[in-house]
C-alpha cells in the first residue's frame, strides 16, 4: 500500500507537470501570437514613419526650391525697381516743338527749364509735370542750324517769362 501511495503521488505529480506544461505551452503560443502581432504593428509603424519621412524630405526639397525661386524673384523685383527708379529720375520724354520741316533742316534736341513754372505760368499743373519743368524738358526742334533752333525756342519759350535754355545737341534719330 505504501508503494501505491508513492505511485499515486508520482502520477499526481506527473499529471500536474503535464497540466503545467500544457498551460505553459498554451501561454507560450499566446505570447508568441502577441509578439507576432506586435512585430507586424511595429513593422507597419516603421513603414508609415518611412513614408512620412520621404514625404517630409520631398516637402523640404520643394520648400528649398521655392525659397530659391523666391530669392531669385526678389532679386529680379529689386533690379526692376532700381531700373524703374533710374528711369523715373531721368525724364526720357521728348516733346516736339514743331513737326513742320524742310529737307534742309536738321533735328536739334533743346533742354528748356523753368524753375518757377507753377507761379508764373500754370499753377494747376500736376506735381510731376512741374518737376519736369524744374529739371528741364527736352524738345525736338527742326531748324537749318543751331542758331535758328534757338530762335524758334525763344519765340515759343521767351526768357523774359522765366524759361532758360539749358543745352542743345544734334538729334541723331
C-alpha positions as CSV (number, residue, x, y, z in Angstrom):
1,X,0.0,0.0,0.0
2,X,2.8,2.3,0.7
3,X,4.1,1.8,-2.8
4,X,0.6,2.6,-4.1
5,X,0.7,5.9,-2.3
6,X,4.0,6.7,-3.9
7,X,2.8,5.6,-7.3
8,X,-0.4,7.7,-6.8
9,X,1.7,10.7,-5.7
10,X,4.1,10.2,-8.6
11,X,1.1,10.1,-11.0
12,X,-0.5,13.1,-9.5
13,X,2.9,14.9,-9.7
14,X,3.2,13.8,-13.3
15,X,-0.3,14.9,-14.2
16,X,0.4,18.2,-12.5
17,X,3.6,18.5,-14.5
18,X,1.8,17.7,-17.8
19,X,-1.0,20.2,-17.0
20,X,1.6,22.8,-16.2
21,X,3.4,22.1,-19.3
22,X,0.2,22.3,-21.4
23,X,-0.7,25.5,-19.7
24,X,2.9,26.9,-20.3
25,X,2.9,25.8,-23.9
26,X,-0.6,27.5,-24.3
27,X,0.8,30.7,-22.7
28,X,3.9,30.5,-24.8
29,X,1.8,30.2,-28.0
30,X,-0.4,33.2,-26.8
31,X,2.8,35.2,-26.1
32,X,4.2,34.2,-29.5
33,X,1.0,35.3,-31.2
34,X,1.0,38.6,-29.3
35,X,4.7,39.1,-30.2
36,X,3.9,38.4,-33.9
37,X,1.0,41.0,-33.8
38,X,3.3,43.5,-32.0
39,X,6.0,42.9,-34.6
40,X,3.6,43.3,-37.5
41,X,2.3,46.6,-35.9
42,X,5.8,47.7,-35.3
43,X,6.7,47.0,-39.0
44,X,3.6,48.8,-40.2
45,X,4.5,51.8,-38.0
46,X,8.1,51.7,-39.4
47,X,6.6,51.8,-42.9
48,X,4.4,54.7,-42.0
49,X,7.3,56.6,-40.5
50,X,9.4,55.9,-43.6
51,X,6.6,57.2,-45.9
52,X,6.2,60.3,-43.7
53,X,10.0,60.8,-43.8
54,X,10.0,60.5,-47.6
55,X,7.1,63.0,-47.8
56,X,8.8,65.3,-45.4
57,X,12.1,65.1,-47.3
58,X,10.2,65.8,-50.6
59,X,8.5,68.8,-49.0
60,X,11.8,70.0,-47.6
61,X,13.3,69.9,-51.1
62,X,10.2,71.7,-52.5
63,X,10.5,74.3,-49.8
64,X,14.2,74.8,-50.5
65,X,13.4,75.1,-54.3
66,X,10.6,77.6,-53.5
67,X,12.9,79.6,-51.3
68,X,15.5,79.8,-54.1
69,X,12.8,80.9,-56.6
70,X,11.5,83.4,-54.1
71,X,15.1,84.8,-53.6
72,X,15.5,85.0,-57.4
73,X,12.2,86.7,-57.8
74,X,13.0,89.2,-55.0
75,X,16.4,90.0,-56.7
76,X,14.6,90.4,-60.1
77,X,12.0,92.7,-58.5
78,X,14.7,94.7,-56.8
79,X,16.5,95.1,-60.1
80,X,13.3,96.2,-61.8
81,X,12.6,98.7,-59.1
82,X,16.1,100.1,-59.4
83,X,15.7,100.4,-63.2
84,X,12.3,102.0,-62.7
85,X,13.7,104.5,-60.2
86,X,16.5,105.2,-62.6
87,X,14.0,105.7,-65.4
88,X,11.9,108.0,-63.2
89,X,15.0,110.0,-62.2
90,X,15.8,110.6,-65.9
91,X,13.0,112.1,-67.8
92,X,13.4,110.5,-71.2
93,X,10.4,112.1,-72.8
94,X,11.0,114.2,-75.9
95,X,8.5,116.9,-76.8
96,X,8.1,118.0,-80.4
97,X,8.2,121.8,-80.7
98,X,7.1,121.7,-84.3
99,X,6.7,119.0,-86.8
100,X,7.0,121.1,-89.9
101,X,10.3,120.8,-91.6
102,X,12.1,121.1,-94.9
103,X,14.8,118.8,-96.3
104,X,17.5,121.4,-95.5
105,X,16.6,121.4,-91.8
106,X,18.0,119.0,-89.2
107,X,16.9,118.0,-85.8
108,X,18.1,119.6,-82.5
109,X,17.3,118.5,-79.0
110,X,17.0,121.5,-76.8
111,X,16.6,121.3,-73.0
112,X,14.4,124.1,-71.6
113,X,13.8,124.7,-67.9
114,X,11.6,126.9,-65.9
115,X,12.2,126.7,-62.1
116,X,9.1,128.8,-61.2
117,X,6.6,127.4,-63.7
118,X,3.8,127.0,-61.2
119,X,3.8,130.7,-60.1
120,X,4.5,132.4,-63.4
121,X,2.8,130.1,-66.0
122,X,0.4,127.4,-64.7
123,X,-0.2,126.6,-61.0
124,X,-2.7,123.8,-61.8
125,X,-0.2,121.5,-63.5
126,X,0.5,118.1,-61.9
127,X,3.4,117.8,-59.5
128,X,5.4,115.6,-61.8
129,X,4.9,118.0,-64.7
130,X,6.1,120.9,-62.6
131,X,9.1,118.9,-61.5
132,X,9.9,118.1,-65.1
133,X,9.9,121.9,-65.9
134,X,12.2,122.4,-62.9
135,X,14.7,119.8,-64.1
136,X,14.3,120.8,-67.8
137,X,12.2,119.3,-70.6
138,X,13.7,118.1,-73.9
139,X,12.2,119.4,-77.1
140,X,12.8,118.3,-80.7
141,X,13.3,121.4,-82.9
142,X,13.7,121.3,-86.7
143,X,16.0,124.1,-87.9
144,X,18.7,124.8,-90.5
145,X,21.3,125.4,-87.8
146,X,21.7,125.7,-84.0
147,X,21.1,129.5,-84.1
148,X,17.8,129.1,-85.9
149,X,16.8,126.3,-83.4
150,X,17.5,128.8,-80.5
151,X,15.4,131.4,-82.3
152,X,12.4,129.0,-82.6
153,X,12.8,128.0,-78.9
154,X,13.0,131.7,-77.7
155,X,9.9,132.5,-79.8
156,X,7.9,129.8,-78.1
157,X,9.5,130.0,-74.6
158,X,10.8,133.5,-74.1
159,X,13.5,134.2,-71.5
160,X,11.5,137.2,-70.1
161,X,8.9,134.7,-68.9
162,X,11.4,132.7,-67.0
163,X,12.3,130.0,-69.5
164,X,16.0,129.0,-69.6
165,X,17.7,127.2,-72.5
166,X,20.0,124.7,-70.7
167,X,21.6,122.7,-73.6
168,X,21.4,122.0,-77.3
169,X,22.6,118.9,-79.1
170,X,22.1,117.5,-82.6
171,X,19.3,115.0,-83.0
172,X,20.6,111.7,-84.4
173,X,17.3,109.8,-84.6
